[in-house]
Amino acid sequence: MYWSLLVHGKWSMYVAATSQGLCFVGSQNKPFEELAAWADVKFPGSKLVRDDEKLQPYAAQLSEYLEGSRKAFTIPFDFRGTSFQLAVWKSLSEIPYGQTQSYSDIANHIQKPAAVRAVGAAIGANPVLITVPCHRVIGKNGSLTGYRGGLEMKTQLLQLERDA
């Protein structure tokens, strides 16, 4: 697994990819240990190798997003999750830029209306922040709810999309 540290303005996050595609986007300003701990669980035995050149296409699209000039990602992904998680992540990817949906909306979209809590857990397990836009999911009453990157990061991403 290859990794790099993406630094763009006030944003700093670790990103990682396999030969198949992007597999991890870290939380803003979190240490390398966030990536290392995740890799130990999801890719046991894999070696983490810094390779800024290999991660350049992923970093470029993330930087374009953070600048407000990219609204969708065209990079390949390497997801590791259950079929339920994959369905939730696919549904997240279909939320239009600048819009939000509730956990109930996602549960209904994947035709599991009673699985709102499980949807929340799957969203929390999303390994590729920003690129699979779990920040676009809010509470049914419009409130901001949990986010692996923290509510400050979620707020900043939603604001960035509103301003673009």
CYANA upper distance limits for C-alpha pairs under 8 A (distance plus 0.5 A):
  1 MET  CA     16 ALA  CA      7.15
  1 MET  CA     17 ALA  CA      6.30
  1 MET  CA     18 THR  CA      5.39
  1 MET  CA     19 SER  CA      8.22
  1 MET  CA     46 SER  CA      6.94
  1 MET  CA     47 LYS  CA      6.57
  1 MET  CA     48 LEU  CA      5.61
  1 MET  CA     49 VAL  CA      6.69
  2 TYR  CA     16 ALA  CA      5.93
  2 TYR  CA     17 ALA  CA      5.85
  2 TYR  CA     18 THR  CA      6.71
  2 TYR  CA     48 LEU  CA      6.30
  2 TYR  CA     49 VAL  CA      5.33
  2 TYR  CA     50 ARG  CA      6.05
  2 TYR  CA     51 ASP  CA      6.23
  2 TYR  CA     54 LYS  CA      7.82
  2 TYR  CA     55 LEU  CA      7.77
  3 TRP  CA     14 TYR  CA      7.46
  3 TRP  CA     15 VAL  CA      6.04
  3 TRP  CA     16 ALA  CA      4.61
  3 TRP  CA     17 ALA  CA      6.92
  3 TRP  CA     48 LEU  CA      7.26
  3 TRP  CA     49 VAL  CA      6.62
  3 TRP  CA     50 ARG  CA      5.33
  3 TRP  CA     51 ASP  CA      6.37
  3 TRP  CA     52 ASP  CA      7.52
  3 TRP  CA     55 LEU  CA      7.18
  4 SER  CA     14 TYR  CA      6.34
  4 SER  CA     15 VAL  CA      6.05
  4 SER  CA     16 ALA  CA      7.00
  4 SER  CA     50 ARG  CA      6.19
  4 SER  CA     51 ASP  CA      6.61
  4 SER  CA     52 ASP  CA      5.69
  4 SER  CA     55 LEU  CA      6.82
  5 LEU  CA     12 SER  CA      7.42
  5 LEU  CA     13 MET  CA      6.27
  5 LEU  CA     14 TYR  CA      5.00
  5 LEU  CA     15 VAL  CA      6.78
  5 LEU  CA     52 ASP  CA      8.29
  6 LEU  CA     11 TRP  CA      8.18
  6 LEU  CA     12 SER  CA      6.06
  6 LEU  CA     13 MET  CA      5.80
  6 LEU  CA     14 TYR  CA      6.45
  6 LEU  CA     15 VAL  CA      7.32
  6 LEU  CA     59 ALA  CA      6.69
  7 VAL  CA     11 TRP  CA      6.14
  7 VAL  CA     12 SER  CA      4.89
  7 VAL  CA     13 MET  CA      7.16
  8 HIS  CA     12 SER  CA      6.88
  8 HIS  CA     63 SER  CA      6.86
  8 HIS  CA     66 LEU  CA      8.16
 11 TRP  CA     28 GLN  CA      6.67
 11 TRP  CA     29 ASN  CA      7.55
 12 SER  CA     28 GLN  CA      6.04
 12 SER  CA     29 ASN  CA      5.65
 12 SER  CA     30 LYS  CA      8.46
 13 MET  CA     25 VAL  CA      7.50
 13 MET  CA     26 GLY  CA      5.80
 13 MET  CA     27 SER  CA      6.41
 13 MET  CA     28 GLN  CA      5.61
 13 MET  CA     29 ASN  CA      6.31
 13 MET  CA     30 LYS  CA      7.26
 14 TYR  CA     24 PHE  CA      8.36
 14 TYR  CA     25 VAL  CA      6.57
 14 TYR  CA     26 GLY  CA      5.58
 14 TYR  CA     27 SER  CA      8.11
 14 TYR  CA     32 PHE  CA      7.31
 14 TYR  CA     35 LEU  CA      7.43
 15 VAL  CA     22 LEU  CA      8.23
 15 VAL  CA     23 CYS  CA      8.38
 15 VAL  CA     24 PHE  CA      5.94
 15 VAL  CA     25 VAL  CA      5.04
 15 VAL  CA     26 GLY  CA      6.61
 15 VAL  CA     35 LEU  CA      8.47
 15 VAL  CA     55 LEU  CA      8.12
 15 VAL  CA     59 ALA  CA      8.22
 16 ALA  CA     22 LEU  CA      6.57
 16 ALA  CA     23 CYS  CA      6.28
 16 ALA  CA     24 PHE  CA      5.48
 16 ALA  CA     25 VAL  CA      7.15
 16 ALA  CA     35 LEU  CA      8.49
 16 ALA  CA     55 LEU  CA      7.70
 17 ALA  CA     21 GLY  CA      5.78
 17 ALA  CA     22 LEU  CA      4.64
 17 ALA  CA     23 CYS  CA      5.45
 17 ALA  CA     24 PHE  CA      7.16
 17 ALA  CA     55 LEU  CA      7.51
 17 ALA  CA     77 PHE  CA      8.47
 17 ALA  CA     78 ASP  CA      7.94
 18 THR  CA     22 LEU  CA      7.00
 18 THR  CA     23 CYS  CA      7.21
 18 THR  CA     78 ASP  CA      7.43
 20 GLN  CA     76 PRO  CA      7.40
 20 GLN  CA     77 PHE  CA      7.14
 20 GLN  CA     78 ASP  CA      6.10
 21 GLY  CA     75 ILE  CA      7.73
 21 GLY  CA     76 PRO  CA      5.14
 21 GLY  CA     77 PHE  CA      4.66
 21 GLY  CA     78 ASP  CA      5.34
 22 LEU  CA     58 TYR  CA      7.53
 22 LEU  CA     75 ILE  CA      7.93
 22 LEU  CA     76 PRO  CA      6.74
 22 LEU  CA     77 PHE  CA      4.98
 22 LEU  CA     78 ASP  CA      6.11
 22 LEU  CA     79 PHE  CA      8.48
 22 LEU  CA    128 VAL  CA      8.11
 23 CYS  CA     77 PHE  CA      6.50
 23 CYS  CA     78 ASP  CA      5.48
 23 CYS  CA     79 PHE  CA      6.40
 23 CYS  CA     80 ARG  CA      8.45
 23 CYS  CA    127 PRO  CA      7.09
 23 CYS  CA    128 VAL  CA      6.81
 24 PHE  CA     35 LEU  CA      8.01
 24 PHE  CA    127 PRO  CA      5.53
 24 PHE  CA    128 VAL  CA      5.17
 24 PHE  CA    129 LEU  CA      8.03
 25 VAL  CA    127 PRO  CA      6.86
 25 VAL  CA    128 VAL  CA      4.93
 25 VAL  CA    129 LEU  CA      5.74
 25 VAL  CA    130 ILE  CA      8.06
 25 VAL  CA    131 THR  CA      8.49
 26 GLY  CA     30 LYS  CA      7.70
 26 GLY  CA     34 GLU  CA      7.60
 26 GLY  CA     35 LEU  CA      7.18
 26 GLY  CA    127 PRO  CA      8.23
 26 GLY  CA    128 VAL  CA      7.67
 26 GLY  CA    129 LEU  CA      7.11
 26 GLY  CA    149 GLY  CA      7.91
 27 SER  CA    129 LEU  CA      7.84
 27 SER  CA    148 ARG  CA      7.40
 27 SER  CA    149 GLY  CA      4.80
 27 SER  CA    150 GLY  CA      8.16
 27 SER  CA    153 MET  CA      8.36
 28 GLN  CA    149 GLY  CA      6.74
 28 GLN  CA    153 MET  CA      7.19
 30 LYS  CA     34 GLU  CA      7.18
 31 PRO  CA     35 LEU  CA      8.39
 32 PHE  CA     36 ALA  CA      6.83
 33 GLU  CA     37 ALA  CA      6.32
 34 GLU  CA     38 TRP  CA      6.79
 35 LEU  CA     39 ALA  CA      6.55
 36 ALA  CA     40 ASP  CA      6.71
 36 ALA  CA     48 LEU  CA      8.29
 37 ALA  CA     41 VAL  CA      7.16
 38 TRP  CA     42 LYS  CA      6.64
 38 TRP  CA     43 PHE  CA      8.49
 39 ALA  CA     43 PHE  CA      5.53
 39 ALA  CA     44 PRO  CA      7.09
 39 ALA  CA     46 SER  CA      7.94
 40 ASP  CA     44 PRO  CA      5.23
 40 ASP  CA     45 GLY  CA      7.43
 40 ASP  CA     46 SER  CA      8.07
 42 LYS  CA     80 ARG  CA      7.51
 51 ASP  CA     55 LEU  CA      6.95
 52 ASP  CA     56 GLN  CA      6.50
 55 LEU  CA     59 ALA  CA      6.58
 56 GLN  CA     60 ALA  CA      6.35
 57 PRO  CA     61 GLN  CA      6.96
 57 PRO  CA     75 ILE  CA      8.11
 58 TYR  CA     62 LEU  CA      6.78
 58 TYR  CA     75 ILE  CA      7.17
 59 ALA  CA     63 SER  CA      6.47
 60 ALA  CA     64 GLU  CA      6.67
 61 GLN  CA     65 TYR  CA      6.72
 61 GLN  CA     70 ARG  CA      7.65
 61 GLN  CA     73 PHE  CA      7.27
 61 GLN  CA     75 ILE  CA      8.37
 62 LEU  CA     66 LEU  CA      6.72
 62 LEU  CA    130 ILE  CA      8.44
 62 LEU  CA    131 THR  CA      8.08
 63 SER  CA     67 GLU  CA      6.68
 64 GLU  CA     68 GLY  CA      6.86
 64 GLU  CA     69 SER  CA      5.82
 64 GLU  CA     70 ARG  CA      5.72
 65 TYR  CA     69 SER  CA      6.22
 65 TYR  CA     70 ARG  CA      4.91
 65 TYR  CA     71 LYS  CA      6.82
 65 TYR  CA     72 ALA  CA      8.47
 66 LEU  CA     70 ARG  CA      8.37
 66 LEU  CA    160 LEU  CA      7.96
 68 GLY  CA    160 LEU  CA      7.32
 68 GLY  CA    161 GLU  CA      7.62
 68 GLY  CA    164 ALA  CA      5.84
 69 SER  CA    164 ALA  CA      8.16
 71 LYS  CA     97 TYR  CA      6.46
 72 ALA  CA     97 TYR  CA      8.03
 72 ALA  CA    131 THR  CA      8.38
 73 PHE  CA    131 THR  CA      6.96
 79 PHE  CA     86 LEU  CA      8.19
 79 PHE  CA    127 PRO  CA      8.27
 81 GLY  CA     85 GLN  CA      6.15
 81 GLY  CA     86 LEU  CA      6.54
 82 THR  CA     86 LEU  CA      6.66
 83 SER  CA     87 ALA  CA      6.70
 84 PHE  CA     88 VAL  CA      6.84
 84 PHE  CA    122 ALA  CA      8.12
 85 GLN  CA     89 TRP  CA      6.59
 85 GLN  CA    119 VAL  CA      8.32
 85 GLN  CA    122 ALA  CA      5.57
 85 GLN  CA    123 ILE  CA      8.08
 85 GLN  CA    125 ALA  CA      8.41
 86 LEU  CA     90 LYS  CA      6.54
 87 ALA  CA     91 SER  CA      6.73
 87 ALA  CA    110 ILE  CA      7.15
 88 VAL  CA     92 LEU  CA      6.74
 88 VAL  CA    106 ILE  CA      7.50
 88 VAL  CA    107 ALA  CA      8.41
 88 VAL  CA    110 ILE  CA      7.44
 88 VAL  CA    119 VAL  CA      7.13
 88 VAL  CA    122 ALA  CA      7.14
 88 VAL  CA    123 ILE  CA      7.50
 89 TRP  CA     93 SER  CA      6.79
 89 TRP  CA    122 ALA  CA      8.24
 89 TRP  CA    123 ILE  CA      7.56
 89 TRP  CA    126 ASN  CA      7.48
 89 TRP  CA    132 VAL  CA      7.09
 90 LYS  CA     94 GLU  CA      7.17
 90 LYS  CA    132 VAL  CA      8.47
 91 SER  CA     95 ILE  CA      7.51
 91 SER  CA    106 ILE  CA      7.06
 91 SER  CA    109 HIS  CA      7.53
 91 SER  CA    110 ILE  CA      7.61
 92 LEU  CA    106 ILE  CA      7.95
 92 LEU  CA    132 VAL  CA      6.69
 92 LEU  CA    133 PRO  CA      6.38
 92 LEU  CA    134 CYS  CA      6.59
 92 LEU  CA    136 ARG  CA      8.34
 93 SER  CA    131 THR  CA      8.39
 93 SER  CA    132 VAL  CA      5.77
 93 SER  CA    133 PRO  CA      6.66
 95 ILE  CA     99 GLN  CA      7.21
 95 ILE  CA    100 THR  CA      7.42
 95 ILE  CA    101 GLN  CA      7.77
 95 ILE  CA    133 PRO  CA      8.08
 95 ILE  CA    136 ARG  CA      7.79
 96 PRO  CA    100 THR  CA      8.32
 97 TYR  CA    161 GLU  CA      7.23
 98 GLY  CA    136 ARG  CA      8.34
 98 GLY  CA    158 LEU  CA      7.49
 98 GLY  CA    161 GLU  CA      5.33
 98 GLY  CA    162 ARG  CA      6.16
 99 GLN  CA    136 ARG  CA      7.09
100 THR  CA    136 ARG  CA      5.07
100 THR  CA    137 VAL  CA      6.06
100 THR  CA    138 ILE  CA      7.13
101 GLN  CA    105 ASP  CA      6.42
101 GLN  CA    106 ILE  CA      7.64
101 GLN  CA    136 ARG  CA      6.88
101 GLN  CA    137 VAL  CA      5.51
101 GLN  CA    138 ILE  CA      6.63
102 SER  CA    106 ILE  CA      7.05
102 SER  CA    137 VAL  CA      5.79
102 SER  CA    138 ILE  CA      5.47
102 SER  CA    139 GLY  CA      5.85
102 SER  CA    140 LYS  CA      5.65
102 SER  CA    142 GLY  CA      8.33
103 TYR  CA    107 ALA  CA      6.73
103 TYR  CA    116 VAL  CA      6.41
103 TYR  CA    119 VAL  CA      7.09
103 TYR  CA    120 GLY  CA      7.06
103 TYR  CA    137 VAL  CA      6.89
103 TYR  CA    138 ILE  CA      7.33
103 TYR  CA    139 GLY  CA      7.10
103 TYR  CA    140 LYS  CA      7.53
104 SER  CA    108 ASN  CA      6.57
104 SER  CA    113 PRO  CA      7.22
104 SER  CA    116 VAL  CA      6.19
104 SER  CA    140 LYS  CA      7.62
105 ASP  CA    109 HIS  CA      6.55
106 ILE  CA    110 ILE  CA      6.84
106 ILE  CA    116 VAL  CA      8.46
106 ILE  CA    119 VAL  CA      7.72
107 ALA  CA    111 GLN  CA      6.74
107 ALA  CA    112 LYS  CA      5.57
107 ALA  CA    113 PRO  CA      5.31
107 ALA  CA    114 ALA  CA      7.66
107 ALA  CA    115 ALA  CA      6.51
107 ALA  CA    116 VAL  CA      6.10
107 ALA  CA    119 VAL  CA      6.74
108 ASN  CA    112 LYS  CA      6.15
108 ASN  CA    113 PRO  CA      5.10
112 LYS  CA    116 VAL  CA      8.36
115 ALA  CA    119 VAL  CA      6.54
116 VAL  CA    120 GLY  CA      6.81
117 ARG  CA    121 ALA  CA      6.88
118 ALA  CA    122 ALA  CA      6.66
119 VAL  CA    123 ILE  CA      6.59
120 GLY  CA    124 GLY  CA      6.66
121 ALA  CA    125 ALA  CA      6.85
122 ALA  CA    126 ASN  CA      7.07
123 ILE  CA    134 CYS  CA      6.74
124 GLY  CA    147 TYR  CA      7.26
124 GLY  CA    148 ARG  CA      6.68
126 ASN  CA    132 VAL  CA      8.00
126 ASN  CA    134 CYS  CA      7.90
128 VAL  CA    132 VAL  CA      6.44
129 LEU  CA    133 PRO  CA      6.93
129 LEU  CA    134 CYS  CA      7.35
129 LEU  CA    135 HIS  CA      8.30
129 LEU  CA    149 GLY  CA      8.28
130 ILE  CA    134 CYS  CA      7.56
130 ILE  CA    135 HIS  CA      7.53
130 ILE  CA    157 LEU  CA      8.39
133 PRO  CA    137 VAL  CA      8.48
134 CYS  CA    147 TYR  CA      8.31
135 HIS  CA    147 TYR  CA      7.41
135 HIS  CA    154 LYS  CA      5.85
135 HIS  CA    157 LEU  CA      7.54
135 HIS  CA    158 LEU  CA      7.56
136 ARG  CA    158 LEU  CA      7.51
137 VAL  CA    145 THR  CA      8.49
138 ILE  CA    142 GLY  CA      6.41
138 ILE  CA    143 SER  CA      6.44
138 ILE  CA    144 LEU  CA      5.67
138 ILE  CA    145 THR  CA      6.29
139 GLY  CA    143 SER  CA      5.53
139 GLY  CA    144 LEU  CA      6.62
139 GLY  CA    145 THR  CA      6.48
144 LEU  CA    151 LEU  CA      7.81
144 LEU  CA    155 THR  CA      8.45
145 THR  CA    151 LEU  CA      7.85
146 GLY  CA    150 GLY  CA      7.47
146 GLY  CA    151 LEU  CA      7.01
147 TYR  CA    151 LEU  CA      6.41
147 TYR  CA    154 LYS  CA      7.12
149 GLY  CA    153 MET  CA      6.34
149 GLY  CA    154 LYS  CA      7.50
150 GLY  CA    154 LYS  CA      6.94
151 LEU  CA    155 THR  CA      6.48
152 GLU  CA    156 GLN  CA      6.72
153 MET  CA    157 LEU  CA      6.72
154 LYS  CA    158 LEU  CA      6.74
155 THR  CA    159 GLN  CA      6.58
156 GLN  CA    160 LEU  CA      6.53
157 LEU  CA    161 GLU  CA      6.84
158 LEU  CA    162 ARG  CA      6.73
159 GLN  CA    163 ASP  CA      6.59
160 LEU  CA    164 ALA  CA      6.67
